[in-house]
Every structure is written in C-alpha cells, then in structure tokens.
Amino acid sequence: MEQVSTGTRLSEGVGERGTLSEAARQRTLDAIRDYVARAHAAGAPIVCISTSVMRRASDGATFGREVEALTGARLHILNGDEEATHAFLGETYADSGDGARIAVVDLGGGSIECAVGVDGVPADQLSVEVGAVRLAEHFPATLGTAAPEEARLAALGARAEARVALAPFAGLAPVDQVRMVGGTANTLAAIALEDPDSAPTVRDRGDLARDVIDAIVERLLDLPLVERIIVPGMVAQRADVLPAGAIILSEALGRLGVTTARVERNDLLLGYLARIGSAASPNG
C-alpha cells in the first residue's frame, strides 16, 4: 500500500477573499493529477473528498466540478460533523475497546473537529471554524515575518480568539484520553522528538503535553521564517502557520480539561475509506 500526502494550502486567502486563489487551485490540481496517475498505475479505484475550505469558498462548487472532471469520481464535500466522525473512526479503527471515553481532535487549515466516543463508536461531534491557516492569516505577525516582540503580541491575540472559538469543546468533557491527528500535531511531535527534555515522552508513548506545545510556540515566535524552516522535525510548508495551529491545539486541550494528548497518524481518510468499505460489504 502506498500513502502519500501533499500540502497545497487550498484555503490560502479564502478568509479574506471568500474565493480560492488561482495559485492554490493550480497547486491542488497538479497534486490531484499526480494522485490520479498513481491510482491508475496501481489499478486502484479513485475516491475524492474535501473538507472545510470547499464549504467556505464561494467558488467551491466550480472547483469541485474541475476536480470531478480530472478524476472521474464524484467529490464528496464533508460537513463538519462528518469530518469529526471520520477522524474518530480512522483513529480508533484498530482499537480493541476498553470502555474509555476518547476524544479525537483533528485540526486543518480552516477548521478543527472533535468527536468523542467509546469503543470505536462516536457519540458527540463538534466542528469549529478556526484553523491553522485561517488563524495565522488573521494574525499575520505570527507567520515569521515580524520581529519577535510583535509576533508574541499577535500570538496573545490569536490565543484569545482561539480560546473563545473553542468554548463549545468544554461541553465534550470529561474525557479519559485525547488523541490528536493531522499535520500540525504530527509536526509538533516531530519537533518535540528533537528536544532532549521532551523526546522520551513522545518517543515512548506518543504523548505530547500542552506545556511542550506552548514551549514550541514560544521558540518559533522568536525565529524568522528562514530559521523556522530548518528547525529539526519541521515540515517546511507548515513553518509559517505552525505557531497558530499549535495555539489552537493547546487551547483545545485546555477546553477538554486535559494536559496531555496522544499524537496519532491514522486519521479522517482511513475512517472514510473504512466506512465506505463497510457500506459496500455484503455484511456491512
């Protein structure tokens, strides 16, 4: 099985313009062409899904038709509850089930989702329209182009906005465990693994503490973008928006009433594929 992930930042500038940028459209279409070629070479069926940005962009339907023409498959634009549900199903796919109340948090560029359930069955879902790209664009001094003092001041504003936006997450507590999926969480874990103080915890249990997340934010805010990019563990394409994304995850943990979360790789895509596979099965 081949698994490839390509960040194209389709949501870039959507918050300001309300439409997709031409550059982002082309980056995304180029990535899709590559995926279509890989799928055809492997003889694999093609499934297309999209998340927050396609719900927000006024020209999302037009772009969706371009994607469908390129892939030959219907594009399923997930709503917020579907995003949360599929992330939960993907992350808990192989769980044996021990009765623990588990929350799965999935942060994207334009929104964050959380689903809570027991033994692999989601019971409550929430989607909040605040994401790494969206928050960073609202507080551009966090992007790595401003002086550290200005970046820290902007980060305080970003944290306050995230805290307010994530207030509904408190209604999902209490939970026994939080699991975080998505590029922001995995990049933070990779950076933490390079830190002698936090590496043993992340390596041994896959745990990422809220204070470690906040420490990474402070470290990145002191660095210009050219230096953020080369931080060990950093994914270069996330270097500008990572502080904003990390702030959102930190505040999400606070609202859920926990200090530590487990970082996982199984996510929404696995959950979606598992669900449609089950639906197609005679016994599903």
C-alpha positions in Angstrom: 0.0 0.0 0.0 1.3 3.5 -0.9 0.4 6.5 1.2 1.4 10.0 0.0 0.5 13.4 1.5 1.0 16.7 -0.4 0.2 20.0 1.2 -1.2 22.5 -1.3 -2.8 25.0 1.1 -6.0 25.3 -0.8 -7.5 27.5 1.9 -4.9 30.2 1.4 -6.5 33.6 1.5 -10.1 32.3 1.5 -10.9 34.0 4.7 -10.1 37.4 3.2 -11.4 37.0 -0.3 -14.0 34.4 0.1 -12.7 32.6 -3.0 -9.9 30.2 -3.9 -6.7 31.7 -5.2 -5.6 30.7 -8.7 -2.2 29.6 -7.4 -3.8 27.4 -4.8 -6.2 25.9 -7.3 -3.3 25.0 -9.7 -1.2 23.6 -6.9 -4.1 21.4 -5.9 -5.0 20.3 -9.4 -1.3 19.4 -10.0 -1.3 17.2 -6.9 -4.5 15.6 -7.9 -3.1 14.8 -11.4 -0.2 13.1 -9.7 -2.5 11.1 -7.5 -4.7 10.0 -10.4 -1.7 8.8 -12.3 -0.5 6.8 -9.2 -4.0 5.3 -8.8 -4.3 4.3 -12.4 -0.8 2.7 -12.3 -1.8 0.7 -9.2 -5.2 -0.2 -10.7 -6.9 1.4 -7.6 -10.3 3.0 -7.6 -10.5 6.7 -7.0 -12.4 8.4 -4.2 -12.5 12.2 -3.7 -13.4 14.0 -0.5 -12.9 17.6 0.6 -13.3 19.4 3.9 -13.7 22.9 5.3 -12.3 25.1 2.5 -14.8 23.8 0.0 -17.6 24.6 2.3 -16.3 28.1 2.8 -15.2 29.2 -0.7 -17.9 30.8 -2.8 -16.4 29.2 -5.9 -16.0 25.8 -4.2 -18.7 24.2 -6.4 -17.0 25.4 -9.6 -13.6 24.0 -8.4 -15.3 20.8 -7.4 -16.5 20.3 -10.9 -12.9 20.7 -12.1 -11.8 18.0 -9.7 -14.6 15.7 -10.8 -13.6 16.2 -14.5 -10.0 15.4 -13.7 -10.6 12.3 -11.5 -13.8 10.9 -13.0 -15.1 10.5 -9.5 -17.8 12.3 -7.5 -16.4 14.8 -5.0 -17.9 14.3 -1.5 -17.7 17.6 0.4 -17.8 16.6 4.0 -19.7 18.7 6.5 -18.2 19.4 9.9 -19.9 16.5 11.7 -18.7 14.1 9.0 -15.2 15.4 9.3 -15.2 14.8 13.1 -16.9 11.4 12.8 -14.5 10.1 10.1 -11.4 11.3 12.0 -12.7 9.4 15.1 -13.4 6.3 13.1 -9.9 6.4 11.5 -8.0 6.9 14.7 -9.9 4.3 16.7 -10.1 1.8 13.8 -7.9 -0.9 15.4 -8.9 -0.3 19.0 -10.0 -3.4 20.9 -12.3 -1.2 23.1 -11.7 -0.8 26.8 -14.7 1.5 27.7 -12.6 4.6 27.8 -14.2 7.9 26.7 -11.9 9.0 23.9 -11.8 12.4 22.1 -10.2 12.6 18.7 -9.1 16.2 17.7 -8.4 16.9 14.0 -7.0 20.3 13.1 -7.0 21.5 9.5 -6.2 24.8 7.7 -9.7 26.2 8.1 -11.5 24.3 10.9 -11.0 22.0 13.8 -13.1 19.0 14.6 -13.6 16.8 17.7 -15.5 13.7 18.2 -15.9 11.8 21.4 -17.0 8.2 21.8 -16.4 4.8 23.5 -15.2 1.5 22.0 -14.8 3.0 18.5 -18.4 4.4 18.3 -18.6 8.2 18.1 -21.3 9.8 20.2 -20.7 13.5 20.1 -19.2 15.6 17.3 -18.2 19.3 17.0 -16.7 21.4 14.2 -15.4 24.9 14.8 -14.4 27.3 12.0 -10.9 28.1 13.3 -7.9 26.5 11.6 -4.1 26.9 11.4 -4.1 28.9 8.1 -7.2 30.8 9.0 -5.9 32.0 12.4 -2.4 32.7 11.1 -3.8 34.9 8.3 -5.9 36.8 10.9 -2.7 37.4 12.9 0.0 37.7 10.2 2.7 38.8 12.6 2.8 35.1 13.7 3.9 34.0 10.2 7.6 34.6 10.7 8.0 37.9 9.0 7.7 40.2 12.1 10.0 41.0 15.0 9.7 38.6 18.0 8.0 41.2 20.2 5.4 41.8 17.5 5.0 38.1 16.9 4.4 37.4 20.6 1.8 40.2 20.9 0.0 38.8 17.9 0.1 35.3 19.4 -1.6 36.6 22.5 -4.4 37.9 20.3 -4.5 34.6 18.4 -4.7 32.6 21.6 -7.6 34.8 22.9 -9.5 34.3 19.7 -8.9 30.6 19.7 -10.0 30.2 23.3 -13.3 31.9 22.6 -13.9 30.0 19.4 -13.2 26.7 21.2 -15.6 27.3 24.1 -18.0 24.6 22.8 -15.3 22.0 23.3 -15.8 22.3 27.0 -19.2 20.6 26.6 -17.5 17.4 25.5 -15.6 17.0 28.7 -14.8 15.0 30.7 -12.8 12.6 28.6 -10.4 9.8 29.6 -8.0 10.4 26.7 -7.4 12.9 23.9 -5.8 11.8 20.6 -4.7 14.4 18.0 -4.4 13.7 14.3 -3.3 15.8 11.3 -0.2 17.6 10.1 0.0 20.2 12.8 0.0 17.6 15.6 2.5 15.3 13.9 4.9 18.1 13.1 4.8 19.3 16.7 5.6 15.7 17.8 8.5 15.5 15.4 9.9 18.8 16.7 9.5 17.6 20.3 11.4 14.4 19.5 14.4 16.6 18.7 14.2 18.2 22.2 16.1 16.2 24.8 13.7 17.3 27.5 10.5 16.1 25.8 11.8 13.4 23.4 11.5 10.4 25.8 7.8 11.0 26.5 6.9 11.5 22.8 9.0 8.5 21.7 7.9 6.1 24.4 4.1 6.8 24.5 3.4 9.2 21.6 2.2 11.7 24.2 2.5 15.5 23.7 2.0 17.7 26.7 0.3 21.1 26.5 3.3 22.8 28.1 5.6 21.3 25.4 3.3 22.6 22.7 3.3 26.1 24.3 7.1 26.0 24.6 7.4 25.1 20.8 5.2 28.1 20.1 7.4 30.5 22.1 10.5 29.1 20.4 9.1 29.5 16.9 7.8 33.1 17.5 11.4 34.1 18.2 12.6 32.9 14.8 12.2 34.4 11.3 10.7 32.1 8.7 14.0 31.2 7.2 15.2 29.8 10.5 11.9 28.1 11.4 12.1 26.1 8.2 15.3 24.4 9.3 14.2 23.6 12.9 14.7 19.8 13.3 11.4 18.0 12.8 9.8 20.9 11.0 7.8 20.3 7.8 8.9 23.4 5.7 5.4 24.0 4.2 4.0 24.4 7.8 6.7 26.6 9.3 4.7 29.8 8.8 1.4 28.7 10.2 2.6 26.2 12.8 2.5 28.6 15.8 -1.1 29.4 15.1 -2.0 25.8 14.7 -0.2 24.9 17.9 -2.0 27.6 19.8 -5.4 26.1 18.6 -4.4 22.6 19.7 -3.2 23.9 23.1 -6.5 25.7 23.7 -8.4 22.7 22.5 -6.7 20.6 25.2 -7.5 23.2 27.8 -11.2 23.3 26.9 -11.3 19.5 27.1 -9.7 19.6 30.5 -6.5 17.6 29.8 -2.8 18.5 29.9 -1.6 15.7 27.5 -2.7 14.2 24.2 -1.5 11.2 22.2 -0.4 12.1 18.7 -1.5 9.5 16.0 -1.2 9.1 12.3 -4.5 7.2 11.5 -7.0 9.9 10.6 -10.0 11.1 8.6 -9.0 9.4 5.3 -8.7 5.9 6.9 -12.1 6.5 8.7 -13.7 7.5 5.4 -12.3 4.5 3.5 -13.3 2.1 6.3 -16.8 3.4 6.3 -17.4 3.2 2.6 -15.7 -0.2 2.5 -18.1 -1.4 5.2 -21.1 0.1 3.3 -20.0 -1.8 0.2 -19.6 -5.1 2.0 -22.5 -7.6 2.0 -22.0 -7.8 5.7 -21.5 -4.1 6.2 
